[in-house]
């Protein structure tokens, strides 16, 4: 069940989960962990405003509603195959409904997802048979995918909190992008080419420091950060400031202040390059 308006939009799966209330959030997090363990290479996206996993096509999706959660198998064939095992649940089309506090059993999720992956693979193989044979180059991962891989492998006691801060930073402005720099997720401002006479100028802004494990540590390293006043910004360095969050409650409390810092910094950057 969502906090606030049902018309909210979400920048990422982390953002979606962050906006859920308990027990729905815990239920969806458990199901997400099961799917990620089964399909670590799956792409996580927000599609039709719900978390969706894709691997050679849609694999599964889930969502929370006011009085129940839902799991979407994305396949009528899969629903038919497991009709007997799904009898304890209310179903509709390709959707399985269940209580807010009772996630689908991991064993059942694995069966449903494995069947859908097989269906996707067979569909892809059939499609490739119709195409002229050619050597398929392995696509280069995007910067965002590299950050996802980094976060999937990261071992940190505040990993969930880091992912929420990551979502907040990315949602602050349309021209904020992420990449791995200095061996950590780093965020920069890049105006659209049309806004900059066709030239692309990257302005590095802030980077996570994951060496400390008792808090989420952000290093704002754009020189203009020293001109911004905010109770979140700490330190008296000549060209940088620090932000620390010790828990999820602090992140939620100061979300607006963090977004304001990002936007103030972008405003300075834009003014200096016009």
Secondary structure as UniProt FT lines:
FT   TURN            6..7
FT   HELIX           13..18
FT   TURN            22..23
FT   HELIX           24..38
FT   TURN            40..41
FT   STRAND          43..47
FT   TURN            48..49
FT   STRAND          50..54
FT   STRAND          58..64
FT   STRAND          69..72
FT   HELIX           76..81
FT   TURN            82..88
FT   STRAND          90..92
FT   TURN            93..94
FT   STRAND          95..98
FT   TURN            100..101
FT   HELIX           106..129
FT   HELIX           143..153
FT   TURN            157..158
FT   HELIX           159..171
FT   TURN            174..175
FT   STRAND          176..181
FT   TURN            182..183
FT   STRAND          184..190
FT   HELIX           193..196
FT   TURN            197..198
FT   STRAND          202..209
FT   STRAND          216..220
FT   HELIX           223..227
FT   TURN            231..232
FT   STRAND          241..245
FT   HELIX           248..253
FT   HELIX           255..272
//
